[in-house]
């Protein structure tokens, strides 16, 4: 499952916790992953993954977003990943939680074994 692969990888290289949902008692900085789409041609799967970087200030959320993008860019070192491309990133402040947030969207091509 690509979500688990990405989650485990990001947790191993980032300085903040990475989860699949917002924690009940969130730390000052954290990242939430969400798969927003997928496709398959032959055995090559493609997933669109959103990573939301939460922090206490807009500058900290933007800096964390840059750290997350660098981690995604290095994910190509995993054997199962054939490409990992940034689609977009932007300010995505969460007004309901009153938390600053940036979001980056990656398209990952991978071989599910």
N, C-alpha and C positions, 0 to 999 in steps of 0.2 A: 504494500500500500504506500503510494508516494507521499501521502501526508505524514506517515510515521518516519519515512526516510528523511524528509525535509525537517521535521520536528527534531529528530535525534541529532541530525547534523548541526542545525542551528544552535541547539542547546550545548553542543560540544565546542562551538567556536565563539559564541557571543558572550558578552559580559553580563547579560541580563537573562532572566528566565523567559522561556518561550513556551506558550501554551496554545491549546486549540480553542479556548474560550476565556473570557475575562474572569480572573480570579475573584472570589467573593470579597477577600481583603487584599486588593491589589498592592504590590510594592510600588515604590516611587517610579520605577522604570520597568517596562516589560514589553513583550511582543506577542501578538496574537496572530495565528495563522488561520487561513480559511481557503479551502479549494473552491473556486468559483466556476469552474468548468473543466471539461475534458473531452478528448476525442481519441480515436484509435484507427490507424491504418496498418493493415497486416498485424504485426506484433509490436509496432512502435506506438507507444502511448504518449499523449501530450496532456499536460495538466496546466491550468491557469491557477496560480497561487497568489493570494493577497497576504501581505505581511503588514500588520498595523503596529506601529511603534508608538507606545504611550510614554509620556514623561511629564514632569511638573512645569515645564516652560516650553514655548514653541521652539526656541533655539535648541533645547535638549532633545526634543522630539525629532527635529531635523537632523541633529548629529547622530542620534540613534538610528534613524532611517539610513544614513550613509553607512553606518557600521553593518546594518542588515544587508544593504545592497552589495557591499564588499563580500559578505559571507555567501550570498547567493551566487555572485560571480565566481567564487572559488569552489562552488559545489560541483563544477565540472570534473573535479578530481575523483569523484565517486565513479566506480565502474558502471553502475546502472544508468548514469546520467549521460546523455549524448549531447545535449545543449541546454543552456539556461540563459534566457534572454529577457532583459528588462523591457516591459511593455510601456510602463508609465509610473511616475511617482508624484505625490502632491500632498499639500496640507489637507488633512481630513479630521480636523478638530472635532472631538466628540462632545457636543453641547449637552447631551442628556447626562453624561457622567461628569461634565465640567472638567475634562482632561484634554490636554493637548495631545494631538496624534498626527502622525504622518502615515501614509500608506504607499507601499510600492507593490506593483503587480508584475509577476514574472511568468513567462511561459517556459515550461520545462518539458523537454522530450526525454523519455526514459524507456528502458526495456524492463517490463515486469517479469520477474522470474519466479 
